Amino acid sequence: MAQTATASAPAKAPAGPNALQLLAFVFASADVVMEIGAGGRVTFATGAAGRLLGRGAETLMGRPWREFVDIADAELVDAAIGGIRPGERRGPFRIALTGARGLQPVTLSLFQMPQRPGVAAAFSLWQPPVAEVRTDASGLAAREDFEAAAAGLMKQAEKTGGALSVDLLEVAGLAVALAGMEPEVAEATQKKLAATLRAASHGGVPAAGLGADRFAMLRSGQANVEALAERIRELAGPGVEVKTGELPLDPASPTETLRAIRYALDRCLGEGPAAAAKSFEAALRQTVTESARFKDLIRAGKFELVYQPVVDLRTRDLHHYEALTRFEGGGGPAETIKLAEELGLVVEFDLTVVKTVAAMLAETPAEVRIAANVSAFSLEQPGFVEAVIRVNEAQPKLRARLLLELTESHRLADLDAANARIQALREAGHEICLDDFGAGSASLDYLRQLEADVVKFDGKFVQGLESRPRDAVMLKRLAEMCAELGVETVAEMIETEDAARKIQAMGIGLGQGWLFGKPVPKPVVAQKKAPMIARRRGAVESWG
């Protein structure tokens, strides 16, 4: 009887990688790989050349490498290739390629293969460092963090070149698909979906969630929509439908583009990605036009300041003036100022107003005080406080007559930092008024953390005295609290004697409104006391 072999054959050593495997390993970390032979010509090329150069890899064969390397970097590449030795690696170097989209920043690594005469070159799209973006439990970013990441990348792209886009996606039927899964499975699917979107995003920036089934992600290079849609269907099921829209970003106009992105994201929430993408170009074009118009408005002085009195409610003596802005065309300024804040242009405007008020004070009697409005956005900007203080450097006594009214259409992000800036202005001699208190972002946190001299109550409280008794109760309690803190109070939009008496009875000391006087082109001393606060307003004497 023959013996049965029981011993197993000795295991074979793992086979070494073949040429295709080696190529795959290199290509995993590069967009384009090629071999540069004698005379500096390309003898082999493969990869995503369209992404970097706007043409296929096959078109590079036989061409000199200098054709697609920026002339400014040609000497560096030439020296690196010329000095390399067999088995040696050079790089990575940051250089620029020239293609259909202009200069494209890349990283280049070189390797001299011992067995071949040519030099292996690996090109990868240069990825600037991306600030960390917070995510929720599923791996999606909050919309605000996503917008901040887009703004940062646009600033980098403005310097380095390269195309950036925001892709909007709607996964129709996603909510239904998730509802049909076990809770644990649904949670895992959501995490995998967020990871899939992040993997397809520029620099691995997390996608933002826009409701239950809509998302926004950043992208560089060409989109592979169908491949992404197929992966999403694998995760959520074949019943979902993926709809997309593209927002091509303009790094040359980062603030304008960011505003258009916000508009598009709002529209995507309501109408879907296609409608948002369709309107994006028009929104961007309009924003760029508005930006240019506002810059021209400041440069050409196409606005005027008028001055409305603020009086002592007890004596009706003039206490101060507020400077209100009227723009060319006669419209109110609220929307224009909001636009300027969104475009980062309000700082220049605020400084222009402060300088104009300072010049007016130099021409008026010493009893006159005027307050100029300052946006909370401006207060947060580095160097703004110092610039305001320098306005009256030659006439420091004018600072006590130039009050600053802090408007709150932009919410202060860091109240401790804001208070430090406010105290610097107070120490220099300026009094500070918190505007529109009780509405919008202005809250008890402001009163608790910002040490100011005056609080101005929002005019809606005055308007609601008859129709909203709760407003009257709140106004009275706020006035009492300010009195205990030693903060002076102002009520605006007072138009009747009855309203004035009620406001005074609540303990509010100062009043402003048409009852006491409409804005005038130049402040005058008509009563015992002198003016105090300046503000931007339009033909309609209300702010906000």
Phi, psi and omega per residue, in radians:
M1 nan 2.267 -3.091
A2 -1.266 2.514 3.110
Q3 -1.336 2.516 3.090
T4 -1.632 2.227 3.136
A5 -1.233 2.170 3.135
T6 -1.908 -0.373 -3.119
A7 -1.318 2.330 3.137
S8 -1.369 2.683 3.108
A9 -1.171 2.528 3.137
P10 -1.015 2.452 -3.123
A11 -1.191 2.471 3.109
K12 -1.424 2.522 3.054
A13 -1.168 2.505 3.139
P14 -0.992 2.393 3.115
A15 -1.173 2.469 3.092
G16 -1.221 2.786 -3.114
P17 -1.171 2.433 3.056
N18 -1.526 -3.110 -3.054
A19 -1.067 -0.693 -3.123
L20 -1.187 -0.651 3.093
Q21 -1.133 -0.769 3.097
L22 -1.028 -0.732 3.126
L23 -1.092 -0.706 3.124
A24 -1.107 -0.714 3.126
F25 -1.064 -0.755 -3.141
V26 -1.162 -0.793 -3.058
F27 -1.161 -0.409 3.110
A28 -1.087 -0.438 -3.127
S29 -2.010 0.247 -3.129
A30 -2.523 2.698 3.085
D31 -1.527 -0.629 3.139
V32 -2.386 2.316 3.005
V33 -2.124 2.524 -3.129
M34 -2.666 2.909 3.035
E35 -2.063 2.288 3.133
I36 -1.861 2.072 -3.070
G37 -1.733 -2.812 -3.120
A38 -1.054 2.525 3.138
G39 1.329 0.114 3.089
G40 1.300 0.368 -3.133
R41 -1.754 2.639 -3.122
V42 -1.374 2.133 3.129
T43 -1.795 -0.228 3.104
F44 -2.751 2.444 3.105
A45 -2.691 2.453 3.050
T46 -2.719 2.832 3.109
G47 2.082 -2.925 -3.061
A48 -1.517 1.083 -3.120
A49 -1.110 -0.501 3.115
G50 -1.066 -0.584 3.139
R51 -1.180 -0.638 -3.066
L52 -1.665 -0.628 -2.996
L53 -2.077 -0.155 -3.132
G54 1.340 0.299 3.090
R55 -2.630 2.820 -3.078
G56 -1.226 2.716 -3.126
A57 -1.099 -0.553 -3.097
E58 -1.137 -0.417 -3.132
T59 -1.316 -0.190 -3.130
L60 -1.490 -0.320 -3.069
M61 -1.044 2.254 3.110
G62 1.408 -0.075 -3.122
R63 -1.606 2.562 3.070
P64 -1.212 2.450 -3.090
W65 -1.097 -0.436 -3.129
R66 -1.097 -0.348 -3.127
E67 -1.129 -0.523 -3.050
F68 -2.074 0.185 3.040
V69 -1.853 2.334 3.137
D70 -0.939 2.367 -3.087
I71 -0.998 -0.536 -3.135
A72 -1.168 -0.392 -3.115
D73 -1.844 -0.021 -3.039
A74 -1.085 -0.711 -3.119
E75 -1.133 -0.683 3.114
L76 -1.073 -0.853 -3.112
V77 -1.123 -0.727 -3.136
D78 -1.067 -0.757 3.133
A79 -1.158 -0.682 -3.132
A80 -1.163 -0.720 3.134
I81 -1.222 -0.718 -3.083
G82 -1.201 -0.503 -3.063
G83 -1.721 -0.001 -3.065
I84 -1.343 2.579 -3.121
R85 -2.051 2.739 3.132
P86 -0.925 2.281 -3.140
G87 1.450 0.001 -3.079
E88 -1.695 2.598 3.093
R89 -2.051 2.392 3.101
R90 -2.142 2.482 3.100
G91 1.832 -2.987 0.088
P92 -1.340 2.525 3.053
F93 -1.921 2.540 3.000
R94 -1.656 2.069 3.124
I95 -2.339 -3.077 3.112
A96 -2.223 2.405 3.026
L97 -1.757 2.666 3.100
T98 -1.854 2.152 -3.123
G99 -2.506 -2.840 -3.080
A100 -1.111 -0.458 -3.123
R101 -1.700 0.236 -3.085
G102 1.568 -2.647 -3.111
L103 -1.294 2.318 3.138
Q104 -2.127 1.986 -3.129
P105 -1.211 2.334 3.138
V106 -2.462 2.937 2.940
T107 -1.907 2.431 -3.102
L108 -2.110 2.254 3.011
S109 -2.120 2.430 -3.110
L110 -2.090 2.579 3.092
F111 -2.540 2.259 3.099
Q112 -1.626 1.900 -3.127
M113 -1.306 2.229 -3.098
P114 -1.061 -0.585 -3.040
Q115 -1.504 -0.120 -3.071
R116 -2.282 2.660 3.141
P117 -1.346 -0.412 -3.076
G118 -1.377 2.905 3.099
V119 -1.871 2.220 3.103
A120 -1.414 2.313 3.140
A121 -2.184 2.306 3.110
A122 -2.095 2.133 -3.137
F123 -1.925 2.308 3.088
S124 -2.271 2.464 3.082
L125 -1.021 2.237 -3.126
W126 -1.232 2.210 -3.136
Q127 -1.942 1.935 3.091
P128 -1.151 2.691 3.130
P129 -1.079 2.402 -3.113
V130 -1.864 2.271 3.110
A131 -1.093 2.571 -3.128
E132 -1.093 2.323 3.137
V133 -1.984 2.166 -3.134
R134 -1.219 2.586 3.120
T135 -2.270 2.806 3.068
D136 -1.504 -2.976 -3.061
A137 -1.101 -0.476 -3.124
S138 -1.520 -0.192 -3.140
G139 1.760 0.171 3.124
L140 -1.705 2.595 3.116
A141 -1.548 2.636 2.984
A142 -1.189 2.651 -3.086
R143 -1.017 -0.735 -3.121
E144 -1.077 -0.706 3.136
D145 -1.200 -0.650 3.098
F146 -1.104 -0.769 3.125
E147 -1.107 -0.671 3.118
A148 -1.133 -0.703 3.105
A149 -1.124 -0.722 3.106
A150 -1.085 -0.724 3.131
A151 -1.103 -0.757 3.135
G152 -1.118 -0.733 -3.136
L153 -1.211 -0.582 3.088
M154 -1.153 -0.654 3.095
K155 -1.104 -0.707 3.107
Q156 -1.185 -0.715 -3.135
A157 -1.146 -0.509 3.104
E158 -1.092 -0.584 -3.129
K159 -1.500 -0.614 -2.973
T160 -1.813 -0.256 -3.044
G161 1.454 -3.106 -3.122
G162 1.803 2.576 -3.079
A163 -1.649 2.369 3.080
L164 -2.213 2.552 3.085
S165 -2.471 2.724 2.906
V166 -1.862 2.142 3.068
D167 -1.696 2.245 3.069
L168 -1.776 2.312 -3.124
L169 -2.231 2.405 2.975
E170 -2.094 2.126 3.110
V171 -1.774 1.443 -3.086
A172 -1.109 2.287 -3.124
G173 1.603 0.009 -3.103
L174 -1.124 -0.790 -3.106
A175 -1.046 -0.722 3.128
V176 -1.138 -0.747 -3.134
A177 -1.090 -0.764 -3.137
L178 -1.170 -0.636 -3.136
A179 -1.140 -0.446 3.134
G180 -1.476 -0.034 3.141
M181 -1.719 2.802 2.960
E182 -1.094 2.548 -3.083
P183 -0.885 -0.749 -3.123
E184 -1.153 -0.693 3.136
V185 -1.173 -0.732 3.137
A186 -1.078 -0.730 3.130
E187 -1.119 -0.758 3.127
A188 -1.138 -0.660 3.130
T189 -1.132 -0.733 3.118
Q190 -1.069 -0.724 3.123
K191 -1.144 -0.713 3.127
K192 -1.172 -0.640 3.105
L193 -1.128 -0.790 3.108
A194 -1.072 -0.697 3.122
A195 -1.159 -0.672 3.118
T196 -1.099 -0.760 3.121
L197 -1.160 -0.668 3.135
R198 -1.165 -0.684 3.138
A199 -1.121 -0.484 3.141
A200 -1.591 -0.022 -3.064
S201 -1.569 2.798 3.086
H202 -1.160 2.173 3.088
G203 1.120 0.274 -3.132
G204 1.222 0.415 3.116
V205 -1.205 2.246 -3.141
P206 -1.047 2.542 3.063
A207 -1.298 2.753 3.094
A208 -1.780 2.473 3.057
G209 -1.524 2.288 3.117
L210 -2.108 1.250 -3.059
G211 1.605 -2.893 -3.002
A212 -1.286 -0.531 -3.006
D213 -2.379 0.294 -3.115
R214 -2.184 2.521 -3.024
F215 -2.482 2.778 3.042
A216 -2.279 2.376 3.129
M217 -2.437 2.616 3.105
L218 -1.555 2.482 -3.110
R219 -2.487 2.539 2.957
S220 -2.142 2.570 -3.119
G221 1.421 -2.967 -3.076
Q222 -1.393 2.563 -3.131
A223 -1.519 2.537 2.999
N224 -2.035 1.317 -2.988
V225 -1.101 -0.743 -3.059
E226 -1.163 -0.683 3.117
A227 -1.126 -0.720 3.119
L228 -1.151 -0.730 -3.141
A229 -1.100 -0.685 3.133
E230 -1.108 -0.722 3.121
R231 -1.137 -0.697 3.126
I232 -1.123 -0.684 3.109
R233 -1.167 -0.590 3.087
E234 -1.096 -0.605 -3.106
L235 -1.419 -0.819 -3.003
A236 -1.675 -0.228 -3.129
G237 1.939 2.712 -3.062
P238 -1.196 -0.230 -3.097
G239 -1.343 -0.215 -3.123
V240 -1.460 2.634 3.106
E241 -2.127 2.249 -3.093
V242 -1.736 2.116 3.078
K243 -2.021 2.487 -3.038
T244 -2.313 2.824 3.016
G245 -2.638 2.515 -3.065
E246 -1.996 2.369 3.052
L247 -2.028 1.682 3.112
P248 -1.237 2.171 -3.057
L249 -1.540 2.653 -3.140
D250 -2.006 1.695 -3.119
P251 -1.075 -0.358 3.135
A252 -1.255 -0.335 3.125
S253 -2.276 1.155 -2.986
P254 -1.104 -0.757 -3.097
T255 -1.203 -0.705 3.112
E256 -1.148 -0.711 -3.140
T257 -1.142 -0.703 3.140
L258 -1.095 -0.690 3.104
R259 -1.117 -0.714 3.105
A260 -1.151 -0.603 3.080
I261 -1.071 -0.800 -3.132
R262 -1.039 -0.739 3.104
Y263 -1.072 -0.769 -3.108
A264 -1.160 -0.698 3.123
L265 -1.122 -0.679 3.069
D266 -1.059 -0.758 -3.101
R267 -1.225 -0.608 3.105
C268 -1.092 -0.685 3.109
L269 -1.027 -0.691 -3.057
G270 -1.586 -0.646 -2.970
E271 -2.144 -0.108 3.105
G272 1.726 2.926 -3.017
P273 -1.148 -0.630 -3.096
A274 -1.112 -0.803 3.123
A275 -1.129 -0.688 3.135
A276 -1.123 -0.787 -3.132
A277 -1.138 -0.651 -3.123
K278 -1.125 -0.640 -3.088
S279 -1.560 -0.191 -3.021
F280 -1.096 -0.829 -3.089
E281 -1.064 -0.728 3.121
A282 -1.146 -0.701 3.128
A283 -1.122 -0.714 3.121
L284 -1.139 -0.766 3.140
R285 -1.073 -0.738 3.123
Q286 -1.144 -0.711 -3.126
T287 -1.134 -0.739 3.098
V288 -1.068 -0.717 3.125
T289 -1.122 -0.770 3.136
E290 -1.113 -0.674 3.111
S291 -1.075 -0.819 3.128
A292 -1.096 -0.683 -3.139
R293 -1.122 -0.736 -3.117
F294 -1.190 -0.695 3.084
K295 -1.068 -0.711 3.111
D296 -1.154 -0.648 3.135
L297 -1.045 -0.775 3.135
I298 -1.206 -0.807 -3.075
R299 -1.080 -0.720 -3.076
A300 -1.594 -0.036 3.132
G301 1.157 0.685 -3.088
K302 -1.486 0.844 3.039
F303 -2.673 2.821 3.099
E304 -2.360 2.723 3.053
L305 -1.837 2.352 2.990
V306 -2.121 2.855 -2.922
Y307 -2.225 2.095 -3.127
Q308 -1.888 2.341 -3.101
P309 -1.285 2.602 2.987
V310 -2.131 2.253 -2.992
V311 -2.059 2.826 2.982
D312 -1.331 2.071 -3.051
L313 -1.138 -0.459 -3.117
R314 -1.330 -0.808 -3.056
T315 -1.785 -0.290 -3.033
R316 1.144 0.271 3.027
D317 -1.270 2.616 3.077
L318 -1.149 2.272 -3.133
H319 -1.889 -0.647 3.103
H320 -2.976 2.966 2.988
Y321 -1.946 2.637 2.963
E322 -1.975 2.273 3.106
A323 -1.472 2.146 -3.117
L324 -1.947 2.478 -3.102
T325 -1.648 2.346 2.967
R326 -2.105 2.196 3.134
F327 -1.589 2.763 3.123
E328 -0.993 2.266 -3.095
G329 1.881 -0.236 3.018
G330 1.485 0.036 -3.109
G331 -1.392 2.802 3.053
G332 -1.201 2.742 -2.985
P333 -1.627 -0.113 -2.955
A334 -0.970 -0.861 -3.103
E335 -1.208 -0.631 3.123
T336 -1.128 -0.739 3.124
I337 -1.172 -0.707 3.110
K338 -1.067 -0.741 3.084
L339 -1.059 -0.779 -3.129
A340 -1.077 -0.648 3.095
E341 -1.139 -0.776 -3.115
E342 -1.127 -0.556 -3.110
L343 -1.627 0.026 3.124
G344 1.255 0.388 -3.075
L345 -1.799 -0.092 -3.017
V346 -1.256 -0.399 -3.137
V347 -1.062 -0.853 3.132
E348 -1.078 -0.696 3.140
F349 -1.141 -0.807 3.138
D350 -1.023 -0.747 3.120
L351 -1.132 -0.633 3.102
T352 -1.114 -0.730 3.116
V353 -1.129 -0.781 3.132
V354 -1.043 -0.756 3.129
K355 -1.139 -0.664 3.135
T356 -1.161 -0.735 3.102
V357 -1.138 -0.721 3.115
A358 -1.059 -0.714 3.116
A359 -1.130 -0.666 3.113
M360 -1.156 -0.711 3.127
L361 -1.069 -0.622 3.140
A362 -1.147 -0.347 -3.109
E363 -1.746 -0.108 -3.049
T364 -1.926 2.841 -3.140
P365 -1.000 2.740 -3.043
A366 -1.140 -0.315 3.131
E367 -1.329 -0.333 -3.041
V368 -1.342 2.290 2.987
R369 -2.176 2.522 -3.124
I370 -2.338 2.524 3.088
A371 -1.938 2.319 3.108
A372 -1.836 2.385 3.117
N373 -1.277 2.465 3.076
V374 -2.286 2.209 3.124
S375 -1.227 2.501 3.039
A376 -1.028 -0.559 3.081
F377 -1.051 -0.790 3.140
S378 -1.108 -0.727 -3.112
L379 -1.002 -0.566 -3.094
E380 -1.374 -0.242 -3.043
Q381 -1.412 2.369 3.133
P382 -1.014 2.355 3.066
G383 1.534 -0.186 -3.075
F384 -1.175 -0.833 -3.125
V385 -1.019 -0.766 3.130
E386 -1.082 -0.671 3.137
A387 -1.156 -0.672 3.104
V388 -1.135 -0.774 -3.125
I389 -1.102 -0.612 -3.137
R390 -1.218 -0.331 -3.100
V391 -0.984 -0.715 -3.118
N392 -1.882 0.532 -3.114
E393 -1.043 -0.664 -3.113
A394 -1.366 -0.424 -3.141
Q395 -2.300 1.256 -3.043
P396 -1.046 -0.419 -3.139
K397 -1.161 -0.364 3.138
L398 -1.214 -0.354 -3.093
R399 -1.075 -0.621 3.132
A400 -1.190 -0.347 -3.140
R401 -1.701 -0.173 -3.126
L402 -1.886 1.750 3.115
L403 -1.554 2.743 -3.110
L404 -2.128 2.136 -3.105
E405 -1.819 2.000 -3.047
L406 -1.473 1.877 3.118
T407 -1.455 2.642 -2.954
E408 -2.143 0.557 3.061
S409 -1.142 -0.413 3.030
H410 -1.896 2.157 -3.107
R411 -1.276 2.338 3.080
L412 -1.225 2.215 -3.083
A413 -1.416 -0.643 -3.065
D414 -2.199 1.713 -3.058
L415 -1.187 -0.584 3.112
D416 -1.127 -0.781 3.111
A417 -1.139 -0.697 3.128
A418 -1.106 -0.713 -3.138
N419 -1.143 -0.643 3.107
A420 -1.079 -0.687 3.117
R421 -1.213 -0.681 3.107
I422 -1.081 -0.740 -3.136
Q423 -1.149 -0.590 3.082
A424 -1.101 -0.686 3.109
L425 -1.207 -0.697 3.125
R426 -1.148 -0.724 3.133
E427 -1.118 -0.503 3.105
A428 -1.328 -0.259 3.086
G429 2.127 -0.102 -3.130
H430 -1.492 2.404 2.954
E431 -1.507 2.620 -3.065
I432 -2.103 2.319 3.089
C433 -2.065 2.322 3.032
L434 -1.576 2.053 -3.022
D435 -1.521 2.737 3.006
D436 0.909 0.707 -3.094
F437 -1.149 2.387 3.128
G438 1.679 -0.063 3.128
A439 -2.246 2.687 3.059
G440 1.047 -2.332 -3.063
S441 -1.345 -0.406 -3.118
A442 -1.171 2.126 -3.045
S443 -2.514 -3.062 3.112
L444 -1.079 -0.446 3.080
D445 -1.056 -0.657 3.119
Y446 -1.096 -0.824 -3.107
L447 -1.155 -0.573 -3.123
R448 -1.300 -0.635 -2.990
Q449 -1.914 -0.263 3.140
L450 -1.910 2.019 3.131
E451 -1.482 1.828 -3.112
A452 -2.120 2.993 -3.115
D453 -1.664 -0.543 -3.030
V454 -2.398 2.557 2.997
V455 -2.135 2.258 3.083
K456 -1.886 2.134 -3.122
F457 -1.384 2.460 -3.131
D458 -1.037 2.436 -3.084
G459 -1.079 -0.345 3.139
K460 -1.118 -0.492 3.077
F461 -1.111 -0.762 -3.131
V462 -1.154 -0.761 -3.123
Q463 -1.136 -0.447 -3.092
G464 -1.701 0.198 -3.083
L465 -1.018 -0.702 -3.101
E466 -1.485 -0.758 -3.015
S467 -1.492 -0.360 -3.087
R468 -2.283 1.531 -3.126
P469 -0.979 -0.536 -3.141
R470 -1.089 -0.609 3.115
D471 -1.075 -0.700 3.138
A472 -1.117 -0.722 3.121
V473 -1.108 -0.798 -3.141
M474 -1.096 -0.744 -3.112
L475 -1.093 -0.741 3.137
K476 -1.099 -0.772 -3.117
R477 -1.180 -0.683 3.113
L478 -1.127 -0.703 3.119
A479 -1.106 -0.714 3.122
E480 -1.116 -0.719 3.135
M481 -1.118 -0.761 3.125
C482 -1.088 -0.682 3.131
A483 -1.083 -0.730 3.124
E484 -1.142 -0.509 3.134
L485 -1.521 -0.069 -3.140
G486 1.334 0.451 -3.134
V487 -1.809 2.246 3.127
E488 -1.256 2.649 -3.070
T489 -2.195 2.559 3.118
V490 -2.302 2.433 2.986
A491 -2.023 2.336 -3.114
E492 -1.872 3.014 3.084
M493 1.077 0.671 3.061
I494 -1.537 2.118 -3.045
E495 -2.133 -0.201 -3.120
T496 -2.293 2.724 3.100
E497 -1.107 -0.645 3.134
D498 -1.056 -0.776 3.122
A499 -1.122 -0.699 -3.137
A500 -1.078 -0.750 -3.133
R501 -1.140 -0.742 3.136
K502 -1.120 -0.737 3.142
I503 -1.107 -0.746 3.136
Q504 -1.122 -0.684 -3.126
A505 -1.137 -0.395 3.110
M506 -1.381 -0.133 3.123
G507 1.695 0.161 3.095
I508 -1.432 2.287 -2.981
G509 -1.495 -0.609 -3.017
L510 -2.110 2.639 -3.141
G511 -2.380 2.643 -3.136
Q512 -2.463 2.451 3.124
G513 2.757 3.054 -3.074
W514 -1.141 -0.362 3.078
L515 -1.027 -0.604 -3.068
F516 -1.723 -0.194 3.113
G517 2.544 2.466 3.068
K518 -1.485 2.852 3.114
P519 -1.064 2.506 -3.133
V520 -2.171 2.717 -3.100
P521 -1.119 -0.476 -3.106
K522 -2.542 2.336 -3.136
P523 -1.205 2.510 3.110
V524 -2.265 2.821 3.087
V525 -1.766 1.781 -3.088
A526 -1.988 -0.235 -3.139
Q527 -2.191 -2.968 -3.030
K528 -1.241 -0.693 -3.057
K529 -1.735 3.035 -3.087
A530 -2.008 2.752 -3.044
P531 -1.095 2.843 -3.128
M532 -2.414 -0.643 -2.919
I533 -2.269 2.365 -3.068
A534 -1.990 2.366 -2.994
R535 -2.533 2.664 3.129
R536 -1.466 2.217 3.121
R537 -2.572 2.952 3.119
G538 -2.046 -2.801 -3.136
A539 -1.054 -0.560 3.034
V540 -1.541 2.021 -3.027
E541 -1.395 1.167 3.021
S542 -2.610 2.603 -3.102
W543 -2.083 2.140 3.098
G544 1.516 nan nan
